[in-house]
Amino acid sequence: MSATAVPAPAFRPLVVIPVFDHEAAVGAVVDGVRAAGQECLLVDDGSGATCAAVLADLARGDGVRLLRLDANQGKGGAMLAGFAEAARLGATHVLQIDADGQHETGDIPRFLAAARANPAAVINGAPVYDDSVPKGRLYGRYLTHVWVWINTLSLAIRDSMCGFRVYPLAPVLELIAAEPIGRRMDFDTEIIVRLFWRGVPVRNLETAVHYPRDGVSHFHAWRDNLRISRMHARLFFGMLARLPRLLTRPRP
């Protein structure tokens, strides 16, 4: 390297897996992360004794860390704790993947390669579903897509609800220090919209999504749909406050 050459910035990803009573599926997810050559942080979101024991056993393996929350905080709460721990451990990026086995861990290298090439961007999973997807969940997502396109005045975010993505950690930490973020099923959508508002670019990567027939879902139709509806209302009024800036924002 010449005396005037500038070294490439560090790229230190950490996989963060929020877990709440997914003891039957999380082991295979961890195996997939480790097969991809990555370390991971399991965030135990107040799981019961059976899952807690499984996670403690997994954390004895090489490259697996465990952060336990005493009480259930919701997926968003678990991810917020995971971001803070990732920063403490010196990570520059966080790859989020769900613990229920619906995401393709074989795509982890592809997502991290995209993040390395676009270190300032969110690398956002764009699901390609098979026949296992519940139709009610699928149709509900389309309504959220429309609201996100309205609230960003953009089609840049193809799917705001996918739990498989890579975040640049620095702007995430700035955001969560400045604004409240939904801590439950509203988390995935709210954080990516607010990052987009702050000028963080979004790059979408298609990825296969499969809903295991015996999988555990913590989505509660009435309660979580109400929470998501309230989030969309908050974001809509936030969009109105940012309207001039969004209208003049350069299109990718």
C-alpha positions in Angstrom: 0.0 0.0 0.0 1.4 3.4 -0.9 1.8 6.2 1.6 -1.1 8.1 0.2 -3.5 5.1 -0.1 -6.6 5.1 2.1 -7.4 1.8 3.7 -10.8 0.3 3.1 -13.2 0.9 6.0 -13.7 -2.0 8.3 -16.7 -4.3 7.6 -17.5 -6.3 10.7 -21.0 -7.9 10.5 -22.7 -9.7 13.3 -25.8 -11.9 12.8 -28.5 -11.1 15.4 -31.4 -13.6 15.9 -34.3 -12.5 18.1 -35.8 -15.6 19.7 -39.0 -16.2 21.6 -39.9 -19.8 22.2 -38.6 -21.1 18.9 -36.7 -24.0 20.5 -37.6 -26.4 17.7 -36.3 -24.3 14.8 -33.6 -22.0 16.1 -30.8 -24.7 16.1 -31.1 -25.2 12.3 -30.9 -21.4 11.9 -27.8 -21.2 14.0 -26.3 -24.1 12.0 -27.0 -22.1 8.8 -25.3 -19.0 10.1 -22.2 -20.9 11.2 -22.1 -22.7 7.9 -22.0 -19.3 6.2 -18.9 -18.6 8.3 -20.6 -15.9 10.5 -20.8 -15.4 14.2 -24.2 -14.8 15.7 -25.9 -13.2 18.7 -29.0 -14.9 20.0 -31.3 -12.5 21.8 -33.5 -14.5 24.1 -36.7 -12.4 24.4 -37.9 -13.8 27.7 -38.4 -17.4 26.4 -39.7 -20.1 28.6 -37.5 -22.7 30.3 -37.4 -25.2 27.4 -36.2 -22.6 24.8 -33.9 -20.9 27.3 -32.1 -24.3 27.9 -31.8 -24.9 24.1 -30.3 -21.4 23.7 -27.9 -21.8 26.5 -26.7 -25.1 24.9 -26.3 -23.4 21.5 -24.3 -20.6 23.1 -21.7 -23.1 24.2 -20.7 -23.6 20.6 -18.0 -21.7 18.9 -19.1 -18.3 17.5 -22.4 -18.1 19.2 -23.3 -15.6 21.9 -26.4 -15.3 24.0 -28.1 -12.2 25.4 -31.0 -12.9 27.6 -33.8 -10.4 28.4 -35.6 -11.1 31.6 -39.0 -10.3 30.3 -40.5 -10.4 26.8 -39.9 -7.1 25.0 -41.3 -8.0 21.5 -39.3 -8.6 18.4 -38.4 -4.9 18.1 -37.3 -4.8 21.7 -35.1 -7.8 21.2 -33.6 -6.2 18.1 -32.9 -2.9 19.9 -31.1 -4.8 22.6 -29.2 -6.7 19.9 -28.1 -3.5 18.2 -26.7 -2.2 21.4 -24.8 -5.4 22.1 -23.5 -5.6 18.5 -22.2 -2.1 18.9 -20.5 -3.0 22.2 -18.9 -6.0 20.4 -17.5 -3.7 17.7 -19.8 -4.7 14.8 -20.3 -2.2 11.9 -23.3 -4.1 10.5 -26.1 -6.3 11.8 -27.7 -9.0 9.8 -31.1 -9.7 11.2 -32.7 -13.1 10.5 -35.8 -14.7 12.1 -35.5 -17.7 14.4 -38.5 -19.7 13.0 -36.7 -21.1 10.0 -38.6 -19.3 7.3 -35.6 -17.6 5.8 -32.9 -19.1 3.6 -29.7 -19.1 5.6 -27.9 -20.0 2.4 -28.5 -16.4 1.2 -26.5 -14.9 4.1 -23.2 -14.7 2.0 -25.1 -12.9 -0.8 -26.7 -10.4 1.6 -23.4 -9.7 3.3 -21.6 -9.3 -0.1 -24.3 -6.7 -1.0 -23.7 -4.9 2.3 -20.0 -4.9 1.8 -20.5 -3.4 -1.6 -23.1 -0.8 -0.3 -22.0 -0.3 3.3 -24.2 2.8 3.9 -27.4 1.0 2.7 -30.0 -1.3 4.3 -29.9 -4.6 2.3 -33.6 -5.5 2.5 -35.0 -9.0 1.9 -37.7 -9.1 -0.9 -39.6 -12.3 -0.2 -40.3 -14.9 -2.9 -43.0 -17.1 -1.4 -43.8 -20.7 -2.0 -47.3 -22.2 -1.4 -46.7 -22.4 2.3 -47.4 -18.7 2.9 -50.8 -18.2 4.7 -53.0 -16.2 2.3 -54.3 -13.9 5.0 -50.8 -12.8 5.9 -49.9 -12.4 2.2 -52.8 -10.1 1.4 -52.2 -8.1 4.6 -48.7 -7.4 3.5 -49.9 -5.8 0.3 -51.8 -3.3 2.3 -48.7 -2.5 4.3 -46.7 -2.2 1.0 -49.1 0.5 -0.2 -48.9 2.5 3.0 -45.1 2.3 3.0 -45.0 3.6 -0.6 -47.3 6.5 0.4 -45.3 7.2 3.6 -42.0 7.3 1.7 -43.4 8.7 -1.6 -41.2 6.0 -3.2 -41.2 2.4 -4.4 -37.7 1.9 -3.0 -38.8 -0.4 -0.2 -40.2 -3.5 -1.9 -41.2 -5.3 1.3 -41.0 -3.5 4.7 -42.0 -6.6 6.8 -39.3 -9.0 5.9 -37.2 -10.0 8.9 -34.1 -10.8 6.8 -32.0 -7.7 6.2 -28.6 -6.1 6.9 -28.4 -2.8 8.7 -25.5 -0.3 8.8 -25.2 0.0 12.5 -24.1 3.7 12.8 -27.3 5.3 11.4 -29.4 2.7 13.3 -27.9 3.8 16.6 -28.4 7.5 15.7 -32.1 6.8 14.9 -32.9 4.9 18.0 -31.2 7.5 20.2 -33.4 10.2 18.6 -36.8 8.6 17.9 -39.0 5.9 19.5 -39.3 2.7 17.3 -42.1 0.2 17.6 -41.0 -2.7 19.8 -43.2 -5.5 18.5 -44.5 -6.5 15.1 -44.5 -2.9 14.0 -40.7 -2.8 14.3 -39.5 -4.0 10.9 -41.7 -1.6 8.9 -41.1 1.4 11.2 -37.4 1.2 11.4 -36.8 0.9 7.7 -39.2 3.8 6.9 -37.5 6.0 9.4 -34.1 5.1 8.1 -35.2 5.9 4.6 -36.5 9.3 5.8 -33.0 10.0 7.2 -31.5 9.4 3.8 -30.3 5.8 4.3 -30.5 4.0 0.9 -32.4 0.7 0.5 -31.2 -2.1 -1.7 -33.6 -5.0 -2.2 -32.5 -8.6 -2.7 -35.0 -11.4 -3.5 -34.9 -14.3 -1.2 -37.0 -17.5 -0.8 -39.4 -17.5 2.2 -41.0 -20.7 3.5 -43.5 -21.0 6.3 -42.8 -24.2 8.2 -46.0 -26.2 8.7 -45.2 -26.8 12.4 -43.7 -23.4 12.9 -44.5 -21.2 15.8 -45.9 -17.8 15.0 -46.3 -15.0 17.5 -48.4 -12.8 15.2 -51.8 -12.0 16.8 -54.1 -11.0 14.1 -56.3 -8.4 15.9 -53.8 -7.0 18.3 -50.8 -6.8 15.9 -52.9 -5.5 13.0 -54.2 -2.7 15.3 -50.7 -1.9 16.3 -49.5 -1.9 12.7 -52.5 0.4 11.7 -51.5 2.9 14.4 -47.9 2.8 13.2 -49.0 3.6 9.6 -51.0 6.5 11.0 -48.0 7.8 12.8 -45.8 7.4 9.8 -48.4 9.2 7.6 -48.3 12.3 9.7 -44.5 12.0 9.9 -44.5 11.9 6.1 -46.6 15.0 5.9 -44.0 16.9 8.1 -41.2 15.7 5.8 -43.2 16.3 2.5 -41.0 19.0 0.9 -37.8 17.1 1.6 -39.2 13.8 0.3 -40.6 15.4 -2.9 -37.1 16.8 -3.7 -35.2 13.7 -2.7 -33.1 12.3 -5.7 -34.5 9.0 -7.0 -32.2 6.1 -7.1 
